[in-house]
């Protein structure tokens, strides 16, 4: 009877060892099974699908409670340049949390069965808009969705509140999702009307923007410096303090293409307070203007020039200082020369020694009298008659550029932009890259052009460089991404 024993009784019998070495057993340690997974803990960590949510992201940074983190998880920002700045986003979220605390504690729902006014309003919307009952299957999901929409609308109100504090005039759209008359009435009465009082009163709790944030904000809002400049003018005490504040304001506008306008306006203001300070600031304006893609070389107004220069000689001396500065770009030397512009100039007297000796020989009796006359003349300051000092003609600063440079286009040559296209891009830059559609339409009609085709032509010209469209439509504005705009500039 055949045996059931396999051909190889031992599973390893088919392996023939020809090495001649003794067998060395392999010992598997007890901790081997535990050590292997430990080596891969970093690579096999479970992925958190909620890591992108706002509550999860800002739990530590804002020291959130579990309830606050859950609440912020329901939010989603409508991405824009302002709220993508981390500092601004944090201030918006802090203001949102203060608003919610106020609504939960101070705004008591009419129906006491609801824990908060948000829950009461959500129930009203679900019933009026969807006509769902609490017992229905769709009620819970719809209730949570409506509640999230209410929270996100409040978030937009908070963002506009922070924008106002930071001097951003442009606001985001805050139209409520539900336009049913009864819903809007209840929402405005229970939420909006309360926040219209609460938000302005709580603006002092919003922290001032730090230097880095101010630089970013000023780069994207080129006229924002005017708000701080008006405050500096109102608080004017003396030239040194004023000039110091102007330079501090210029430091946070270092990336602002309109920073030269700050120094120009400061120079105009100081003309009535301190002439030398005014001229120094004008030199700083010229310095920034020379660094810009286009040299504007704006002169001071005629009435300001008359208050700064009482004689044509002073005006001509200042013109020479400006021409020299444009040629050598030595700002320190130009400022030093301006500081001596108003110093009185002594009359030069050339003495003919030979003639004096002849007079001495011929009229020895008059030598003493002549010596007295010469001593008096050296200390004498020439007087200027009123009719000579005040020139009735208008003063005009004429700056001579010793080394004129050929004016190159600020935009890349390969774009082949037309004159009107360049003019439109320049207008966008002056408008802080956010152009109201109504104003743009008026401008285009004045050029006898069509708005849509004009924008398309610019986008087509720039598409090869950007691989994206340049001019986009957002709410009631046409906007340009500043990073895209920089790619179009000729940096040579």
C-alpha positions in Angstrom: 0.0 0.0 0.0 1.5 3.2 -1.0 2.6 5.5 1.9 1.0 9.0 2.3 4.4 10.3 3.4 5.7 12.9 0.9 8.8 12.4 -1.0 10.7 14.9 1.2 9.7 14.2 4.8 11.3 17.5 5.8 10.3 20.6 3.8 14.0 21.6 3.6 15.3 18.2 2.6 15.3 19.2 -1.1 18.0 21.9 -0.3 21.5 20.5 -0.5 24.2 22.4 1.5 27.5 22.2 -0.3 29.2 25.1 1.6 30.7 22.8 4.3 29.8 25.4 7.0 27.9 24.6 10.1 24.3 25.8 10.3 23.7 29.2 11.9 20.2 29.6 13.1 18.4 32.9 12.6 16.9 34.3 15.8 13.9 36.6 15.4 13.9 38.8 18.4 10.7 39.4 20.3 10.7 43.2 19.6 11.2 42.8 15.9 7.5 42.8 15.1 7.1 46.0 17.1 10.2 47.8 15.8 9.3 47.4 12.1 6.1 49.4 12.2 7.9 52.1 14.3 10.3 52.8 11.5 7.4 53.8 9.2 5.4 55.9 11.6 6.2 59.1 9.7 5.3 57.7 6.4 2.1 55.8 7.4 0.5 58.5 9.5 -3.3 58.6 8.7 -4.3 61.5 6.6 -6.7 64.0 8.2 -9.4 64.9 5.6 -10.4 67.9 7.7 -7.0 69.5 7.9 -8.0 72.2 5.3 -10.8 73.4 7.5 -10.4 76.8 9.1 -11.1 75.6 12.7 -8.5 72.8 12.4 -6.0 75.2 10.8 -6.3 78.0 13.4 -6.9 76.0 16.6 -3.5 76.7 18.1 -2.9 80.1 16.5 -6.2 81.5 17.9 -6.3 79.2 21.0 -9.7 78.0 20.1 -12.0 75.9 22.2 -13.6 72.8 20.7 -16.9 74.7 20.1 -15.1 77.6 18.4 -13.1 75.2 16.2 -16.3 73.4 15.2 -17.9 76.7 14.4 -15.0 77.9 12.2 -15.0 74.6 10.4 -18.3 75.7 8.9 -16.7 78.8 7.3 -15.2 79.3 3.9 -13.5 82.5 2.7 -14.3 84.0 -0.7 -10.7 84.2 -1.7 -9.4 87.7 -2.5 -6.2 89.7 -2.1 -7.2 91.1 1.2 -8.3 88.0 3.2 -5.5 85.9 1.8 -3.0 88.1 3.8 -2.6 86.0 6.9 -2.6 88.9 9.4 -5.8 90.2 7.9 -7.5 86.8 7.9 -6.7 86.4 11.6 -8.2 89.8 12.5 -11.4 88.8 10.5 -11.7 85.6 12.4 -11.2 87.2 15.7 -13.9 89.8 14.9 -16.2 87.0 13.8 -15.8 85.2 17.1 -16.6 88.4 19.0 -19.7 88.9 16.8 -21.0 85.3 17.5 -20.4 85.7 21.2 -22.4 88.9 21.1 -25.3 87.3 19.1 -25.4 84.3 21.5 -25.4 86.3 24.7 -27.1 89.6 23.9 -29.6 88.7 21.2 -32.2 86.6 22.8 -34.5 84.7 20.4 -38.2 85.5 20.6 -39.1 81.8 20.7 -37.4 80.6 23.9 -37.3 77.0 22.6 -34.3 78.0 20.4 -30.9 78.2 22.2 -29.7 81.0 19.9 -31.0 83.6 17.5 -29.1 81.8 14.8 -31.0 78.6 15.4 -34.3 80.6 15.4 -33.5 82.3 12.1 -32.3 79.0 10.5 -35.7 77.4 11.4 -37.5 80.4 9.9 -35.6 80.1 6.6 -36.0 76.3 6.4 -39.8 76.7 6.8 -40.3 79.7 4.5 -37.8 78.7 1.8 -38.1 74.9 1.8 -41.2 74.2 3.7 -39.6 71.3 5.5 -40.8 69.9 8.8 -38.6 68.8 11.7 -39.7 65.2 11.2 -38.7 65.2 7.5 -35.5 63.5 6.3 -34.2 66.6 4.6 -34.7 68.9 7.6 -31.4 68.2 9.5 -29.2 68.5 6.5 -30.9 71.7 5.2 -30.9 73.3 8.7 -27.1 72.8 8.9 -26.6 74.2 5.4 -28.7 77.3 6.1 -26.9 77.8 9.4 -23.5 77.7 7.5 -24.7 80.3 5.0 -25.7 82.6 7.8 -22.3 82.3 9.4 -20.5 82.9 6.1 -22.6 86.0 5.5 -21.6 87.3 9.0 -18.0 86.5 8.1 -18.3 88.8 5.0 -19.7 91.6 7.3 -16.7 91.2 9.6 -14.3 91.3 6.6 -15.7 94.6 5.4 -15.4 95.9 9.0 -11.7 95.0 9.1 -11.2 96.5 5.6 -12.6 99.8 6.9 -10.2 99.8 9.8 -7.3 99.2 7.5 -8.3 102.0 5.1 -9.4 99.7 2.2 -12.2 101.6 0.6 -13.4 98.8 -1.7 -15.8 96.4 0.1 -16.9 92.9 -0.9 -20.4 92.1 -1.8 -22.6 91.2 1.2 -25.9 90.4 -0.5 -27.7 87.7 1.5 -28.3 84.4 -0.3 -32.1 84.3 0.4 -34.0 87.2 -1.2 -37.5 86.2 0.1 -39.0 89.4 1.5 -40.1 87.8 4.8 -36.6 86.1 5.2 -34.8 89.4 4.5 -37.0 91.3 6.9 -36.4 88.8 9.7 -32.6 88.5 9.0 -32.1 92.3 8.9 -34.1 92.7 12.1 -32.5 90.0 14.0 -28.9 90.1 12.7 -27.9 92.9 10.4 -29.4 95.8 12.4 -27.7 94.6 15.5 -24.3 94.2 13.8 -24.5 97.7 12.2 -24.2 99.0 15.8 -21.9 96.3 17.2 -19.2 96.2 14.5 -18.3 99.9 14.5 -18.2 100.0 18.3 -15.8 97.1 18.4 -13.4 98.3 15.8 -10.9 99.3 18.5 -10.4 95.6 19.3 -9.0 95.1 15.7 -5.2 95.3 16.0 -3.3 97.7 13.8 -1.7 96.2 10.7 2.0 95.4 11.2 4.7 96.7 8.9 4.8 93.6 6.7 1.0 93.7 6.2 1.0 97.4 5.5 3.6 96.9 2.8 1.4 94.3 1.1 -1.8 96.4 1.5 -0.1 99.6 0.1 1.3 97.6 -2.8 -2.2 96.6 -3.8 -4.0 99.8 -2.8 -1.7 102.6 -4.2 -3.7 105.5 -2.7 -4.0 104.1 0.8 -1.1 106.3 2.0 -3.3 109.4 1.7 -5.3 108.4 4.8 -2.2 108.3 7.0 -0.9 111.4 5.3 -4.0 113.4 6.2 -3.5 112.4 9.8 0.1 113.5 9.7 -0.9 116.9 8.4 -3.5 117.3 11.1 -1.0 116.5 13.8 1.7 118.9 12.4 3.9 120.5 15.1 7.4 121.1 13.6 9.3 120.3 10.4 11.6 117.6 11.8 8.7 115.6 13.3 6.7 116.0 10.1 9.6 114.8 7.9 10.3 111.8 10.3 6.6 110.7 9.9 6.8 111.1 6.2 9.8 108.8 6.0 8.1 106.2 8.2 5.1 106.3 5.9 7.4 105.9 2.9 9.0 102.8 4.5 5.7 100.9 4.4 5.1 102.1 0.9 8.4 100.8 -0.4 6.6 98.6 -3.0 4.0 101.1 -3.8 4.5 102.5 -7.4 2.9 105.8 -6.2 5.3 106.5 -3.3 6.7 109.5 -5.3 3.3 111.2 -5.0 3.7 111.0 -1.2 6.9 113.1 -1.2 5.4 115.5 -3.8 2.4 116.2 -1.6 4.5 116.5 1.5 6.7 119.1 -0.3 3.6 121.1 -1.2 2.4 121.1 2.3 5.7 122.2 3.8 6.0 125.2 1.5 4.0 127.3 3.9 5.8 126.0 7.0 9.5 125.5 6.2 11.1 126.2 2.8 14.2 124.1 3.2 12.2 121.1 4.4 9.9 121.6 1.4 12.8 121.6 -1.0 14.4 118.5 0.6 11.1 116.6 0.2 10.9 117.7 -3.4 14.4 116.2 -4.0 13.1 112.9 -2.4 10.1 113.1 -4.8 12.5 113.5 -7.7 14.6 110.6 -6.5 11.6 108.3 -6.3 10.3 109.6 -9.7 13.7 108.8 -11.3 13.5 105.2 -10.0 10.0 104.7 -11.5 9.4 103.3 -15.0 8.2 106.7 -16.2 9.9 110.0 -15.3 7.0 112.4 -14.7 9.1 115.3 -13.4 6.1 117.2 -12.0 6.9 120.9 -11.1 5.5 122.6 -8.1 2.6 124.9 -8.7 3.3 128.6 -9.6 2.0 130.0 -6.4 4.1 127.5 -4.4 7.2 128.5 -6.3 6.5 132.1 -5.6 6.3 131.4 -1.8 9.6 129.4 -2.0 11.7 131.8 -4.1 11.6 135.5 -3.6 14.2 136.2 -6.3 15.1 134.8 -9.7 18.6 134.1 -8.5 17.2 131.6 -5.8 15.1 130.0 -8.5 18.0 129.6 -10.9 20.2 128.2 -8.1 17.6 125.6 -7.3 17.3 124.7 -11.0 21.1 124.1 -11.1 20.8 121.9 -8.1 18.1 119.8 -9.7 19.9 119.5 -13.0 23.1 118.4 -11.2 21.1 115.8 -9.2 19.4 114.3 -12.3 22.9 114.0 -13.9 24.8 112.4 -11.0 21.9 111.0 -8.8 23.8 112.2 -5.7 20.9 112.8 -3.3 23.0 113.6 -0.3 25.0 116.3 -2.2 21.8 117.9 -3.5 20.3 118.0 -0.1 23.4 119.7 1.3 23.3 122.3 -1.5 19.6 123.0 -0.8 20.4 123.6 2.9 22.5 126.6 1.9 20.2 128.0 -0.8 18.8 130.8 1.3 22.0 131.9 2.9 22.9 135.6 2.1 25.6 136.0 -0.5 28.3 138.5 0.4 29.3 141.1 -2.2 32.7 140.3 -3.7 35.0 143.3 -3.9 38.1 143.2 -6.0 40.9 145.5 -4.8 43.4 146.9 -7.2 46.5 147.2 -5.1 48.4 149.2 -7.7 45.7 151.8 -7.9 45.6 152.1 -4.2 49.3 152.6 -4.0 49.1 155.3 -6.7 46.3 157.0 -4.7 48.4 156.7 -1.5 51.3 158.4 -3.2 49.2 161.2 -4.8 46.8 161.7 -1.9 48.5 160.5 1.3 45.9 162.4 3.3 43.1 160.2 2.1 44.6 156.8 2.9 42.9 156.5 6.3 39.6 157.5 4.9 39.9 154.9 2.1 40.7 152.2 4.6 37.6 152.9 6.6 35.5 152.8 3.4 36.9 149.4 2.4 36.3 148.0 5.9 32.7 149.2 5.8 32.2 147.7 2.3 33.3 144.2 3.3 30.7 144.0 6.1 27.9 145.5 4.0 25.1 143.2 2.7 23.7 144.3 -0.6 20.1 145.5 -0.2 17.5 144.5 -2.7 14.8 146.9 -3.5 11.2 145.7 -3.2 10.6 146.1 -6.9 13.6 144.1 -7.7 13.0 141.3 -5.1 9.4 140.6 -6.2 9.2 139.6 -9.8 5.7 140.0 -11.2 6.3 137.4 -13.8 5.5 133.8 -12.9 8.4 131.6 -11.8 9.0 128.4 -13.6 11.5 125.7 -12.6 13.5 124.7 -15.7 15.5 121.6 -15.2 18.2 120.8 -17.6 19.1 117.1 -18.0 22.7 116.8 -19.1 22.3 113.2 -20.1 18.8 112.7 -21.5 17.9 109.1 -21.9 15.7 107.7 -24.6 12.2 107.1 -23.3 11.5 103.4 -23.6 8.1 101.7 -23.2 7.4 100.5 -19.7 5.8 97.3 -21.2 7.5 94.4 -22.9 8.1 95.0 -26.7 6.9 91.5 -27.6 3.4 92.4 -26.3 3.0 94.8 -29.3 0.5 96.9 -27.3 -1.2 99.8 -29.0 -1.2 103.3 -27.5 -4.8 102.9 -26.2 -4.0 99.5 -24.7 -1.0 101.0 -22.8 -3.1 103.9 -21.7 -5.7 101.5 -20.3 -3.1 99.6 -18.4 -1.7 102.9 -17.0 -5.2 103.8 -15.8 -5.5 100.4 -14.1 -2.2 101.1 -12.2 -3.5 104.5 -11.1 -6.8 102.9 -9.9 -4.9 100.3 -7.8 -5.6 97.7 -10.4 -9.4 97.8 -9.5 -11.4 99.8 -12.1 -15.2 100.4 -11.5 -17.0 99.1 -14.6 -19.1 102.2 -14.9 -16.1 104.5 -15.0 -14.3 102.1 -17.4 -17.4 102.1 -19.7 -17.5 105.9 -19.7 -13.8 106.0 -20.6 -14.1 103.5 -23.4 -17.1 105.3 -24.9 -15.1 108.5 -24.9 -12.6 106.7 -27.2 -15.4 105.4 -29.5 -14.5 101.8 -28.6 -16.5 98.8 -27.4 -15.7 97.7 -23.9 -15.9 93.9 -24.4 -13.7 93.8 -27.5 -11.2 96.2 -26.0 -10.7 94.0 -22.9 -10.5 90.9 -25.1 -7.8 92.5 -27.2 -5.6 93.3 -24.2 -6.1 89.8 -22.8 -5.2 88.2 -26.1 -2.0 90.3 -26.4 -0.9 89.3 -22.9 -2.0 85.6 -22.9 1.2 84.2 -24.4 3.2 85.8 -21.6 0.8 85.1 -18.7 -0.8 81.9 -19.9 -3.9 83.3 -18.3 -6.3 86.3 -18.8 -5.1 89.6 -17.4 -8.3 91.6 -16.9 -11.0 89.8 -14.9 -14.5 90.8 -13.8 -15.2 90.8 -10.1 -18.5 92.1 -8.8 -18.8 95.7 -10.2 -15.1 96.0 -11.0 -12.6 95.0 -13.5 -9.4 93.8 -11.7 -5.8 93.0 -12.6 -3.6 90.6 -10.6 -0.6 92.7 -9.6 1.8 89.7 -10.1 0.5 89.4 -13.7 1.0 93.1 -14.2 4.6 93.0 -13.1 5.3 90.3 -15.7 4.4 92.7 -18.4 6.8 95.4 -17.4 10.1 96.1 -19.1 12.6 95.8 -16.3 15.7 96.5 -18.3 
